[in-house]
């Protein structure tokens, strides 16, 4: 019996494909939207994508937006898993920003209360400047 060579990609290759897809799209994607984006590159199994997303999150290269049940590429990898996002309810724009003061305040509370923080993602929900100035609800 002749076996075909395996077309499996390494975990590192899968991670690279997925993080590039997140960066290229520039908006939050659900896991299934992401699968559709990377299917043409040979990554199509949901467990494979979920494992890659978890590795990317663990490495600080991606974030999960809890309120949207979606994923985005990290724009500030130096913050080591502590991210702040402003999410526009009107147009869906998501902006990641760095807020050392907010993170420090929350870490201070956690320390005083003997709470060990594993990860921290803050989500601000509202309307972006463009929607406010355009009168979009």
N, CA, C and O atoms as a MOPAC input file, in Angstrom:
PM7 MOZYME 1SCF
protein

 N      0.83100 1    -1.17500 1     0.00000 1
 C      0.00000 1     0.00000 1     0.00000 1
 C      0.88100 1     1.24600 1     0.00000 1
 O      1.74200 1     1.40500 1     0.86600 1
 N      0.66700 1     2.11300 1    -0.95800 1
 C      1.44200 1     3.34300 1    -1.07400 1
 C      0.69500 1     4.45100 1    -0.33400 1
 O     -0.50100 1     4.66500 1    -0.53300 1
 N      1.44000 1     5.14500 1     0.52400 1
 C      0.82900 1     6.24100 1     1.29000 1
 C      1.21600 1     7.56900 1     0.67400 1
 O      2.35400 1     7.77800 1     0.25300 1
 N      0.24600 1     8.45300 1     0.63200 1
 C      0.52400 1     9.80000 1     0.13900 1
 C      1.28200 1    10.56500 1     1.21400 1
 O      1.07400 1    10.33700 1     2.40600 1
 N      2.16300 1    11.47200 1     0.79600 1
 C      2.85900 1    12.27000 1     1.79100 1
 C      1.84200 1    13.13800 1     2.55700 1
 O      0.85400 1    13.61700 1     2.00000 1
 N      2.11900 1    13.31200 1     3.81500 1
 C      1.22700 1    14.09900 1     4.66200 1
 C      1.26800 1    15.57500 1     4.25000 1
 O      2.33200 1    16.12300 1     3.96100 1
 N      0.11400 1    16.19000 1     4.23000 1
 C      0.03900 1    17.61100 1     3.90300 1
 C     -0.18800 1    18.43300 1     5.16800 1
 O     -0.54700 1    19.60800 1     5.10000 1
 N      0.02200 1    17.81200 1     6.30700 1
 C     -0.18100 1    18.50300 1     7.57700 1
 C      0.82200 1    19.62600 1     7.72800 1
 O      2.00100 1    19.50000 1     7.39600 1
 N      0.30900 1    20.71700 1     8.23600 1
 C      1.18200 1    21.85500 1     8.52500 1
 C      1.60200 1    21.79700 1     9.98800 1
 O      0.87600 1    21.28200 1    10.83800 1
 N      2.77300 1    22.33000 1    10.26300 1
 C      3.21400 1    22.38100 1    11.65500 1
 C      2.34400 1    23.37400 1    12.41800 1
 O      1.68100 1    24.22100 1    11.81800 1
 N      2.35200 1    23.26500 1    13.73700 1
 C      1.58600 1    24.19700 1    14.57200 1
 C      2.04900 1    25.63300 1    14.31800 1
 O      1.22900 1    26.55000 1    14.27000 1
 N      3.34000 1    25.82600 1    14.15700 1
 C      3.86200 1    27.17600 1    13.90500 1
 C      3.33700 1    27.72400 1    12.57700 1
 O      2.99100 1    28.90100 1    12.48500 1
 N      3.27700 1    26.87700 1    11.55500 1
 C      2.74300 1    27.31300 1    10.26600 1
 C      1.25900 1    27.65200 1    10.37700 1
 O      0.80400 1    28.64600 1     9.81000 1
 N      0.50600 1    26.83300 1    11.10300 1
 C     -0.92300 1    27.10100 1    11.30100 1
 C     -1.12200 1    28.42200 1    12.04000 1
 O     -1.98000 1    29.22400 1    11.67200 1
 N     -0.33300 1    28.63900 1    13.07100 1
 C     -0.43700 1    29.88100 1    13.84100 1
 C     -0.16200 1    31.08800 1    12.95000 1
 O     -0.86500 1    32.09600 1    13.02100 1
 N      0.86000 1    30.97800 1    12.11600 1
 C      1.21800 1    32.08300 1    11.22700 1
 C      0.08200 1    32.37800 1    10.24900 1
 O     -0.25300 1    33.54100 1    10.02400 1
 N     -0.50300 1    31.35300 1     9.67900 1
 C     -1.61600 1    31.52400 1     8.73900 1
 C     -2.79000 1    32.21300 1     9.43200 1
 O     -3.40700 1    33.11600 1     8.86700 1
 N     -3.08900 1    31.79100 1    10.63200 1
 C     -4.24600 1    32.32700 1    11.34000 1
 C     -4.01200 1    33.75700 1    11.79600 1
 O     -4.89500 1    34.59800 1    11.63000 1
 N     -2.86300 1    34.05600 1    12.35900 1
 C     -2.62000 1    35.43300 1    12.80700 1
 C     -2.55900 1    36.38600 1    11.60700 1
 O     -3.01000 1    37.52800 1    11.70400 1
 N     -2.00900 1    35.92900 1    10.48500 1
 C     -1.99100 1    36.77300 1     9.28000 1
 C     -3.40700 1    37.03600 1     8.77900 1
 O     -3.71100 1    38.14300 1     8.33500 1
 N     -4.26900 1    36.03300 1     8.84500 1
 C     -5.66600 1    36.22300 1     8.42600 1
 C     -6.35800 1    37.23400 1     9.33800 1
 O     -7.09800 1    38.09400 1     8.86100 1
 N     -6.12400 1    37.13600 1    10.63600 1
 C     -6.71900 1    38.10700 1    11.56400 1
 C     -6.22300 1    39.52500 1    11.26600 1
 O     -7.00300 1    40.47700 1    11.27900 1
 N     -4.94200 1    39.65300 1    11.00400 1
 C     -4.37400 1    40.98400 1    10.70400 1
 C     -4.90300 1    41.52500 1     9.37600 1
 O     -5.23000 1    42.70600 1     9.26600 1
 N     -4.98500 1    40.65500 1     8.37400 1
 C     -5.43600 1    41.09500 1     7.04800 1
 C     -6.87500 1    41.59200 1     7.06200 1
 O     -7.20200 1    42.57800 1     6.40100 1
 N     -7.73200 1    40.91100 1     7.81200 1
 C     -9.15300 1    41.28300 1     7.85600 1
 C     -9.32900 1    42.58900 1     8.61000 1
 O    -10.13500 1    43.43100 1     8.21400 1
 N     -8.58300 1    42.76600 1     9.69300 1
 C     -8.62900 1    44.02200 1    10.42800 1
 C     -9.90200 1    44.24600 1    11.23400 1
 O    -10.19700 1    45.37700 1    11.61900 1
 N    -10.64900 1    43.19800 1    11.49000 1
 C    -11.85200 1    43.29900 1    12.32300 1
 C    -11.98400 1    41.98500 1    13.08600 1
 O    -11.37000 1    40.98600 1    12.71200 1
 N    -12.76900 1    41.98000 1    14.13600 1
 C    -12.94700 1    40.72900 1    14.87400 1
 C    -13.61800 1    39.66900 1    14.00900 1
 O    -14.52100 1    39.96600 1    13.22700 1
 N    -13.16400 1    38.43400 1    14.16100 1
 C    -13.73600 1    37.30600 1    13.43200 1
 C    -14.12200 1    36.21000 1    14.40700 1
 O    -13.40400 1    35.93600 1    15.36800 1
 N    -15.26000 1    35.58900 1    14.15100 1
 C    -15.60300 1    34.39100 1    14.90900 1
 C    -14.68500 1    33.27600 1    14.42000 1
 O    -14.06400 1    33.39000 1    13.36300 1
 N    -14.60600 1    32.21700 1    15.18300 1
 C    -13.76100 1    31.09200 1    14.76900 1
 C    -14.21200 1    30.54000 1    13.42400 1
 O    -13.38300 1    30.17100 1    12.59300 1
 N    -15.51600 1    30.48200 1    13.20800 1
 C    -15.99300 1    29.91900 1    11.93900 1
 C    -15.76300 1    30.87000 1    10.76500 1
 O    -15.52900 1    30.41300 1     9.64600 1
 N    -15.82300 1    32.16800 1    10.99700 1
 C    -15.44900 1    33.11400 1     9.93600 1
 C    -13.96300 1    32.95100 1     9.61300 1
 O    -13.55700 1    32.99700 1     8.45200 1
 N    -13.17400 1    32.76300 1    10.64900 1
 C    -11.74300 1    32.57200 1    10.46300 1
 C    -11.45300 1    31.29800 1     9.67400 1
 O    -10.58000 1    31.28800 1     8.80600 1
 N    -12.18000 1    30.22700 1     9.97100 1
 C    -12.00200 1    28.98400 1     9.22200 1
 C    -12.25200 1    29.22100 1     7.73900 1
 O    -11.50400 1    28.72600 1     6.89600 1
 N    -13.29900 1    29.97400 1     7.41600 1
 C    -13.59300 1    30.26800 1     6.00400 1
 C    -12.45100 1    31.04800 1     5.35800 1
 O    -12.14600 1    30.83300 1     4.18500 1
 N    -11.81900 1    31.94700 1     6.10500 1
 C    -10.71200 1    32.75100 1     5.56700 1
 C     -9.45700 1    31.91200 1     5.31200 1
 O     -8.72600 1    32.16700 1     4.35400 1
 N     -9.20300 1    30.91400 1     6.16400 1
 C     -7.95400 1    30.15800 1     6.04200 1
 C     -8.11600 1    28.81700 1     5.33600 1
 O     -7.13600 1    28.11000 1     5.10100 1
 N     -9.34200 1    28.47500 1     5.00300 1
 C     -9.60300 1    27.19500 1     4.32900 1
 C     -8.77200 1    27.06100 1     3.04800 1
 O     -8.25300 1    25.98200 1     2.76100 1
 N     -8.64400 1    28.13500 1     2.28700 1
 C     -7.89400 1    28.08100 1     1.02400 1
 C     -6.40900 1    27.79500 1     1.24400 1
 O     -5.70400 1    27.40600 1     0.31400 1
 N     -5.93400 1    27.99000 1     2.48600 1
 C     -4.53400 1    27.71200 1     2.80300 1
 C     -4.36700 1    26.36000 1     3.47900 1
 O     -3.29800 1    26.03800 1     3.99700 1
 N     -5.44000 1    25.57100 1     3.46800 1
 C     -5.34500 1    24.21100 1     3.97500 1
 C     -5.61600 1    24.03700 1     5.45500 1
 O     -5.38500 1    22.95700 1     6.00000 1
 N     -6.10000 1    25.07300 1     6.11600 1
 C     -6.44300 1    24.96200 1     7.53900 1
 C     -7.96000 1    25.04300 1     7.62100 1
 O     -8.54000 1    26.10700 1     7.40300 1
 N     -8.60700 1    23.92000 1     7.93600 1
 C    -10.07000 1    23.93900 1     7.88800 1
 C    -10.76400 1    23.22100 1     9.03300 1
 O    -11.98300 1    23.33300 1     9.16500 1
 N    -10.04600 1    22.49800 1     9.85400 1
 C    -10.67400 1    21.75700 1    10.94100 1
 C    -10.87900 1    22.67400 1    12.15300 1
 O     -9.92200 1    23.28900 1    12.62400 1
 N    -12.09900 1    22.77300 1    12.65800 1
 C    -12.34100 1    23.63000 1    13.82000 1
 C    -11.40100 1    23.36400 1    15.00200 1
 O    -10.90000 1    24.33000 1    15.57800 1
 N    -11.13000 1    22.11100 1    15.39900 1
 C    -10.21700 1    21.91900 1    16.52900 1
 C     -8.81600 1    22.48800 1    16.26700 1
 O     -8.16700 1    23.00500 1    17.17700 1
 N     -8.36300 1    22.38800 1    15.02300 1
 C     -7.05500 1    22.92400 1    14.65500 1
 C     -7.03500 1    24.43500 1    14.82300 1
 O     -6.07800 1    24.99500 1    15.35700 1
 N     -8.09000 1    25.09000 1    14.36700 1
 C     -8.16700 1    26.55100 1    14.46500 1
 C     -8.27700 1    26.98800 1    15.92100 1
 O     -7.61600 1    27.94300 1    16.33100 1
 N     -9.10300 1    26.30100 1    16.70500 1
 C     -9.23500 1    26.65300 1    18.12600 1
 C     -7.92400 1    26.45300 1    18.88400 1
 O     -7.57700 1    27.26900 1    19.73800 1
 N     -7.19500 1    25.38500 1    18.58300 1
 C     -5.90300 1    25.17300 1    19.24100 1
 C     -4.91900 1    26.26600 1    18.84500 1
 O     -4.18100 1    26.77700 1    19.68800 1
 N     -4.90800 1    26.62300 1    17.57100 1
 C     -4.01100 1    27.68800 1    17.11200 1
 C     -4.37900 1    29.01900 1    17.77000 1
 O     -3.49800 1    29.76100 1    18.20200 1
 N     -5.67000 1    29.32100 1    17.84700 1
 C     -6.09600 1    30.56300 1    18.50500 1
 C     -5.64900 1    30.57900 1    19.96100 1
 O     -5.19200 1    31.61000 1    20.45300 1
 N     -5.77300 1    29.46400 1    20.64800 1
 C     -5.34800 1    29.42500 1    22.05600 1
 C     -3.84800 1    29.64900 1    22.17800 1
 O     -3.39700 1    30.34900 1    23.08400 1
 N     -3.07100 1    29.06100 1    21.27400 1
 C     -1.61700 1    29.29400 1    21.30000 1
 C     -1.30600 1    30.76600 1    21.05100 1
 O     -0.45400 1    31.34800 1    21.72100 1
 N     -2.00200 1    31.36700 1    20.08200 1
 C     -1.78100 1    32.77500 1    19.76500 1
 C     -2.15700 1    33.67400 1    20.93800 1
 O     -1.46100 1    34.64800 1    21.22500 1
 N     -3.24600 1    33.35100 1    21.61000 1
 C     -3.65000 1    34.11200 1    22.79800 1
 C     -2.59800 1    33.94400 1    23.89100 1
 O     -2.17600 1    34.92400 1    24.50600 1
 N     -2.17900 1    32.71500 1    24.13100 1
 C     -1.16700 1    32.44200 1    25.15400 1
 C      0.14200 1    33.17000 1    24.86100 1
 O      0.83900 1    33.59200 1    25.78400 1
 N      0.47900 1    33.31800 1    23.57900 1
 C      1.70900 1    34.00000 1    23.16800 1
 C      1.54100 1    35.50900 1    23.04600 1
 O      2.50000 1    36.20900 1    22.72200 1
 N      0.33700 1    36.02300 1    23.30000 1
 C      0.09900 1    37.45900 1    23.23800 1
 C     -0.04200 1    38.00500 1    21.83000 1
 O      0.13000 1    39.20500 1    21.61500 1
 N     -0.35200 1    37.14900 1    20.86800 1
 C     -0.46800 1    37.59200 1    19.48100 1
 C     -1.91500 1    37.77400 1    19.02900 1
 O     -2.17100 1    38.30300 1    17.94800 1
 N     -2.85600 1    37.33600 1    19.85700 1
 C     -4.27600 1    37.46500 1    19.53600 1
 C     -5.05700 1    37.62400 1    20.84100 1
 O     -4.56300 1    37.32000 1    21.92700 1
 N     -6.28000 1    38.10800 1    20.69900 1
 C     -7.16700 1    38.27800 1    21.85300 1
 C     -8.54500 1    37.74500 1    21.50000 1
 O     -8.96000 1    37.75700 1    20.34100 1
 N     -9.23900 1    37.28100 1    22.52000 1
 C    -10.63900 1    36.89700 1    22.36500 1
 C    -11.47600 1    38.01200 1    22.97000 1
 O    -11.29500 1    38.38300 1    24.13000 1
 N    -12.39000 1    38.54000 1    22.17400 1
 C    -13.32500 1    39.54800 1    22.66100 1
 C    -14.55300 1    38.80500 1    23.17200 1
 O    -15.35600 1    38.29200 1    22.39200 1
 N    -14.68200 1    38.75800 1    24.46800 1
 C    -15.74600 1    37.97100 1    25.10000 1
 C    -17.12400 1    38.41900 1    24.65400 1
 O    -17.97400 1    37.58600 1    24.33900 1
 N    -17.36000 1    39.72700 1    24.62300 1
 C    -18.70800 1    40.21900 1    24.32500 1
 C    -19.11900 1    39.95900 1    22.88100 1
 O    -20.31000 1    39.93200 1    22.56900 1
 N    -18.14600 1    39.76900 1    22.00500 1
 C    -18.43900 1    39.51400 1    20.59000 1
 C    -18.25300 1    38.04300 1    20.22600 1
 O    -18.62000 1    37.62000 1    19.12900 1
 N    -17.68700 1    37.26900 1    21.14000 1
 C    -17.32800 1    35.88000 1    20.85200 1
 C    -16.52600 1    35.82500 1    19.54800 1
 O    -16.83000 1    35.06100 1    18.63300 1
 N    -15.49000 1    36.66900 1    19.50600 1
 C    -14.67400 1    36.80700 1    18.29800 1
 C    -13.21600 1    37.00900 1    18.69600 1
 O    -12.89000 1    37.21500 1    19.86500 1
 N    -12.35200 1    36.94600 1    17.68900 1
 C    -10.91900 1    37.03800 1    17.90200 1
 C    -10.32800 1    38.15100 1    17.05100 1
 O    -10.80900 1    38.43100 1    15.95300 1
 N     -9.27000 1    38.79000 1    17.57300 1
 C     -8.55300 1    39.83100 1    16.83600 1
 C     -7.06000 1    39.61500 1    17.03000 1
 O     -6.62700 1    39.03900 1    18.02800 1
 N     -6.28500 1    40.08200 1    16.06800 1
 C     -4.83800 1    40.06500 1    16.21000 1
 C     -4.44900 1    41.15600 1    17.19200 1
 O     -5.07700 1    42.21300 1    17.23100 1
 N     -3.43600 1    40.91000 1    17.97100 1
 C     -2.95400 1    41.88900 1    18.94200 1
 C     -2.19900 1    42.99100 1    18.21700 1
 O     -1.35000 1    42.72500 1    17.36700 1
 N     -2.51800 1    44.23000 1    18.56500 1
 C     -1.81800 1    45.37700 1    17.98100 1
 C     -0.70200 1    45.88000 1    18.88200 1
 O      0.14300 1    46.66400 1    18.44900 1
 N     -0.69200 1    45.43200 1    20.13700 1
 C      0.30400 1    45.87900 1    21.11600 1
 C      0.88600 1    44.67800 1    21.85800 1
 O      0.57300 1    44.47500 1    23.03100 1
 N      1.72200 1    43.88100 1    21.20100 1
 C      2.18200 1    42.63600 1    21.82500 1
 C      2.98600 1    42.83200 1    23.11200 1
 O      3.19300 1    41.87000 1    23.85200 1
 N      3.43700 1    44.03100 1    23.39000 1
 C      4.23900 1    44.25300 1    24.59100 1
 C      3.42700 1    44.23100 1    25.88100 1
 O      4.01300 1    44.19100 1    26.96300 1
 N      2.10600 1    44.25700 1    25.80200 1
 C      1.31500 1    44.32000 1    27.03600 1
 C      1.05400 1    42.95700 1    27.66400 1
 O      0.37200 1    42.88300 1    28.68600 1
 N      1.55600 1    41.91300 1    27.10500 1
 C      1.56400 1    40.57600 1    27.68900 1
 C      0.18800 1    40.12500 1    28.18200 1
 O      0.02400 1    39.78600 1    29.35400 1
 N     -0.79200 1    40.12500 1    27.28600 1
 C     -2.09900 1    39.57400 1    27.61600 1
 C     -3.03300 1    40.50300 1    28.34700 1
 O     -4.12900 1    40.09100 1    28.72800 1
 N     -2.64200 1    41.73800 1    28.55600 1
 C     -3.48900 1    42.70700 1    29.24200 1
 C     -3.92300 1    43.74400 1    28.21800 1
 O     -3.16900 1    44.66400 1    27.90000 1
 N     -5.13300 1    43.59500 1    27.70400 1
 C     -5.56700 1    44.42400 1    26.58500 1
 C     -6.81500 1    45.22400 1    26.93100 1
 O     -7.63300 1    44.81400 1    27.75500 1
 N     -6.93800 1    46.37000 1    26.28400 1
 C     -8.11600 1    47.21800 1    26.42900 1
 C     -8.65800 1    47.48600 1    25.02700 1
 O     -7.90700 1    47.84700 1    24.12100 1
 N     -9.97300 1    47.30500 1    24.85600 1
 C    -10.61200 1    47.49500 1    23.56400 1
 C    -11.79400 1    48.43300 1    23.69000 1
 O    -12.54900 1    48.37700 1    24.66100 1
 N    -11.94700 1    49.29900 1    22.69200 1
 C    -13.14200 1    50.12800 1    22.55500 1
 C    -13.91500 1    49.55200 1    21.37300 1
 O    -13.40200 1    49.48800 1    20.25500 1
 N    -15.15100 1    49.13500 1    21.62900 1
 C    -15.97000 1    48.46900 1    20.61700 1
 C    -17.18000 1    49.33900 1    20.32100 1
 O    -17.97000 1    49.64200 1    21.21600 1
 N    -17.32500 1    49.74300 1    19.05800 1
 C    -18.45600 1    50.57800 1    18.65900 1
 C    -19.67600 1    49.68600 1    18.40200 1
 O    -19.64600 1    48.78300 1    17.56500 1
 N    -20.74600 1    49.96900 1    19.14700 1
 C    -21.97800 1    49.20600 1    18.97800 1
 C    -22.69400 1    49.53600 1    17.67100 1
 O    -23.50900 1    48.74700 1    17.19400 1
 N    -22.39200 1    50.70000 1    17.09000 1
 C    -23.08400 1    51.11600 1    15.86900 1
 C    -22.44400 1    50.51800 1    14.61100 1
 O    -23.13300 1    49.91100 1    13.79200 1
 N    -21.13100 1    50.69100 1    14.46100 1
 C    -20.47900 1    50.23900 1    13.22100 1
 C    -19.62100 1    48.99600 1    13.39600 1
 O    -19.19200 1    48.40300 1    12.40600 1
 N    -19.36200 1    48.59100 1    14.63300 1
 C    -18.58000 1    47.38500 1    14.88800 1
 C    -17.07900 1    47.58000 1    14.91200 1
 O    -16.33400 1    46.61200 1    15.06600 1
 N    -16.61900 1    48.81300 1    14.76300 1
 C    -15.18800 1    49.08900 1    14.81400 1
 C    -14.62800 1    48.70000 1    16.17600 1
 O    -15.25300 1    48.93800 1    17.20900 1
 N    -13.45000 1    48.10200 1    16.16200 1
 C    -12.77400 1    47.74000 1    17.40700 1
 C    -11.39000 1    48.36200 1    17.38400 1
 O    -10.62200 1    48.17200 1    16.44100 1
 N    -11.08500 1    49.10900 1    18.43600 1
 C     -9.75800 1    49.71800 1    18.57800 1
 C     -9.10700 1    49.16200 1    19.82500 1
 O     -9.69700 1    49.17900 1    20.90500 1
 N     -7.89800 1    48.67200 1    19.67400 1
 C     -7.11800 1    48.21100 1    20.82000 1
 C     -6.22900 1    49.35800 1    21.26300 1
 O     -5.62500 1    50.03800 1    20.43400 1
 N     -6.15000 1    49.57300 1    22.56300 1
 C     -5.25000 1    50.60200 1    23.05600 1
 C     -4.59400 1    50.14600 1    24.34900 1
 O     -5.05600 1    49.22400 1    25.02200 1
 N     -3.52700 1    50.80900 1    24.66200 1
 C     -2.73100 1    50.46600 1    25.82700 1
 C     -3.11200 1    51.42300 1    26.95300 1
 O     -3.09300 1    52.63900 1    26.76300 1
 N     -3.45300 1    50.89200 1    28.11400 1
 C     -3.80600 1    51.72600 1    29.26100 1
 C     -3.10700 1    51.20400 1    30.50800 1
 O     -3.72000 1    50.51400 1    31.32200 1
 N     -1.82100 1    51.53200 1    30.66100 1
 C     -1.07300 1    51.04100 1    31.81600 1
 C     -1.72500 1    51.42300 1    33.15500 1
 O     -1.67800 1    50.63900 1    34.10300 1
 N     -2.32800 1    52.60800 1    33.24300 1
 C     -2.93700 1    53.04000 1    34.50400 1
 C     -4.11800 1    52.14100 1    34.88100 1
 O     -4.26500 1    51.76400 1    36.04300 1
 N     -4.95700 1    51.79800 1    33.90000 1
 C     -6.10700 1    50.92400 1    34.17600 1
 C     -5.63100 1    49.53500 1    34.57400 1
 O     -6.15600 1    48.93900 1    35.51400 1
 N     -4.65600 1    49.03000 1    33.87100 1
 C     -4.12000 1    47.70100 1    34.17000 1
 C     -3.49100 1    47.69900 1    35.56600 1
 O     -3.70900 1    46.77100 1    36.34500 1
 N     -2.71200 1    48.73400 1    35.87800 1
 C     -2.06600 1    48.82100 1    37.18700 1
 C     -3.10400 1    48.87500 1    38.30400 1
 O     -2.93700 1    48.23100 1    39.34000 1
 N     -4.15500 1    49.62600 1    38.10000 1
 C     -5.21800 1    49.73000 1    39.10300 1
 C     -5.87400 1    48.37400 1    39.36100 1
 O     -6.07100 1    47.97800 1    40.51000 1
 N     -6.20600 1    47.67500 1    38.29200 1
 C     -6.83800 1    46.36200 1    38.44100 1
 C     -5.88200 1    45.33000 1    39.03500 1
 O     -6.29600 1    44.48500 1    39.82900 1
 N     -4.60400 1    45.39800 1    38.65400 1
 C     -3.62300 1    44.48300 1    39.23700 1
 C     -3.43200 1    44.77600 1    40.72400 1
 O     -3.22600 1    43.86100 1    41.52200 1
 N     -3.50300 1    46.06200 1    41.09200 1
 C     -3.40500 1    46.43700 1    42.50500 1
 C     -4.56000 1    45.85100 1    43.30400 1
 O     -4.36400 1    45.31300 1    44.39400 1
 N     -5.76600 1    45.95900 1    42.75200 1
 C     -6.92700 1    45.37700 1    43.43300 1
 C     -6.73600 1    43.87100 1    43.58900 1
 O     -6.97100 1    43.31300 1    44.66100 1
 N     -6.30800 1    43.22300 1    42.50900 1
 C     -6.12400 1    41.77700 1    42.54000 1
 C     -5.08900 1    41.39000 1    43.60500 1
 O     -5.30000 1    40.43800 1    44.35500 1
 N     -4.00300 1    42.10600 1    43.67100 1
 C     -2.95900 1    41.81300 1    44.64500 1
 C     -3.47800 1    41.96000 1    46.07400 1
 O     -3.22800 1    41.10100 1    46.91900 1
 N     -4.19100 1    43.03400 1    46.33800 1
 C     -4.74800 1    43.27800 1    47.68000 1
 C     -5.76300 1    42.21300 1    48.07700 1
 O     -5.96300 1    41.95700 1    49.26400 1
 N     -6.39100 1    41.60700 1    47.11000 1
 C     -7.41500 1    40.60100 1    47.37400 1
 C     -6.94400 1    39.17500 1    47.10400 1
 O     -7.75500 1    38.26000 1    46.96200 1
 N     -5.62500 1    38.99700 1    47.03500 1
 C     -5.03300 1    37.67600 1    46.79800 1
 C     -5.64700 1    36.96800 1    45.60400 1
 O     -5.94400 1    35.77400 1    45.65800 1
 N     -5.83300 1    37.71600 1    44.52800 1
 C     -6.38400 1    37.16200 1    43.29600 1
 C     -5.27800 1    37.13800 1    42.26900 1
 O     -4.70000 1    38.17800 1    41.95400 1
 N     -4.97000 1    35.95700 1    41.73700 1
 C     -3.91200 1    35.82300 1    40.72100 1
 C     -4.53300 1    35.97400 1    39.33600 1
 O     -5.34600 1    35.14800 1    38.92000 1
 N     -4.15000 1    37.02600 1    38.62900 1
 C     -4.69000 1    37.31300 1    37.30300 1
 C     -3.97500 1    36.45100 1    36.27100 1
 O     -2.74800 1    36.47300 1    36.17100 1
 N     -4.75500 1    35.69200 1    35.50500 1
 C     -4.21900 1    34.86600 1    34.41800 1
 C     -4.18000 1    35.67500 1    33.12700 1
 O     -3.20000 1    35.63300 1    32.38300 1
 N     -5.24800 1    36.40300 1    32.87400 1
 C     -5.30600 1    37.26600 1    31.69900 1
 C     -6.26400 1    38.40900 1    32.00700 1
 O     -7.06700 1    38.33500 1    32.93600 1
 N     -6.16400 1    39.45400 1    31.21800 1
 C     -6.99900 1    40.62200 1    31.45000 1
 C     -7.35200 1    41.25700 1    30.10800 1
 O     -6.47500 1    41.72200 1    29.38000 1
 N     -8.62900 1    41.27000 1    29.79400 1
 C     -9.11200 1    41.93500 1    28.59000 1
 C    -10.27800 1    42.81800 1    28.99500 1
 O    -11.31300 1    42.33000 1    29.45000 1
 N    -10.10400 1    44.11000 1    28.82600 1
 C    -11.17000 1    45.06400 1    29.15900 1
 C    -11.84100 1    45.50700 1    27.86900 1
 O    -11.17900 1    45.80000 1    26.87400 1
 N    -13.14800 1    45.54900 1    27.90300 1
 C    -13.91600 1    45.94400 1    26.72300 1
 C    -14.80600 1    47.12400 1    27.07900 1
 O    -15.65900 1    47.03800 1    27.96200 1
 N    -14.59100 1    48.22000 1    26.37800 1
 C    -15.45200 1    49.38900 1    26.51000 1
 C    -16.44800 1    49.33900 1    25.36200 1
 O    -16.05000 1    49.22800 1    24.20200 1
 N    -17.73100 1    49.41900 1    25.66800 1
 C    -18.76400 1    49.37000 1    24.63400 1
 C    -19.41500 1    50.73600 1    24.54500 1
 O    -19.69400 1    51.36700 1    25.56400 1
 N    -19.66000 1    51.19200 1    23.31700 1
 C    -20.28200 1    52.49500 1    23.08900 1
 C    -20.29400 1    52.82700 1    21.62300 1
 O    -20.49700 1    51.95800 1    20.77500 1
 N    -20.07100 1    54.11300 1    21.32100 1
 C    -20.04600 1    54.56200 1    19.92900 1
 C    -18.74400 1    55.28900 1    19.64500 1
 O    -18.26900 1    56.08400 1    20.45600 1
 N    -18.17300 1    55.00300 1    18.47700 1
 C    -16.91600 1    55.64100 1    18.08000 1
 C    -17.16900 1    57.08700 1    17.66300 1
 O    -18.31400 1    57.50000 1    17.47800 1
 N    -16.10200 1    57.83900 1    17.52000 1
 C    -16.19600 1    59.25800 1    17.16600 1
 C    -16.91400 1    59.44700 1    15.82900 1
 O    -17.71800 1    60.36800 1    15.68800 1
 N    -16.63500 1    58.59100 1    14.85300 1
 C    -17.26800 1    58.73400 1    13.53100 1
 C    -18.78300 1    58.55200 1    13.62500 1
 O    -19.54200 1    59.27700 1    12.98200 1
 N    -19.21400 1    57.58900 1    14.42400 1
 C    -20.66500 1    57.34500 1    14.56500 1
 C    -21.32600 1    58.45300 1    15.36600 1
 O    -22.45400 1    58.84900 1    15.07200 1
 N    -20.63100 1    58.95400 1    16.37400 1
 C    -21.17800 1    60.06500 1    17.16900 1
 C    -21.33500 1    61.29300 1    16.29000 1
 O    -22.39400 1    61.92300 1    16.29600 1
 N    -20.28900 1    61.65100 1    15.52500 1
 C    -20.36100 1    62.85700 1    14.68900 1
 C    -21.32300 1    62.68000 1    13.53100 1
 O    -21.89500 1    63.65600 1    13.04600 1
 N    -21.51100 1    61.43700 1    13.07900 1
 C    -22.43700 1    61.17200 1    11.98400 1
 C    -23.86400 1    60.94700 1    12.43900 1
 O    -24.75500 1    60.72600 1    11.61800 1
 N    -24.08500 1    61.00200 1    13.74300 1
 C    -25.42800 1    60.82400 1    14.26800 1
 C    -25.95000 1    59.40700 1    14.17000 1
 O    -27.16200 1    59.19100 1    14.19700 1
 N    -25.05300 1    58.43400 1    14.05700 1
 C    -25.47700 1    57.03200 1    13.93400 1
 C    -25.72200 1    56.47000 1    15.32900 1
 O    -24.89900 1    56.62900 1    16.23100 1
 N    -26.84500 1    55.82200 1    15.48800 1
 C    -27.16600 1    55.23100 1    16.81000 1
 C    -26.62100 1    53.87200 1    16.93800 1
 O    -26.79500 1    53.23200 1    17.97500 1

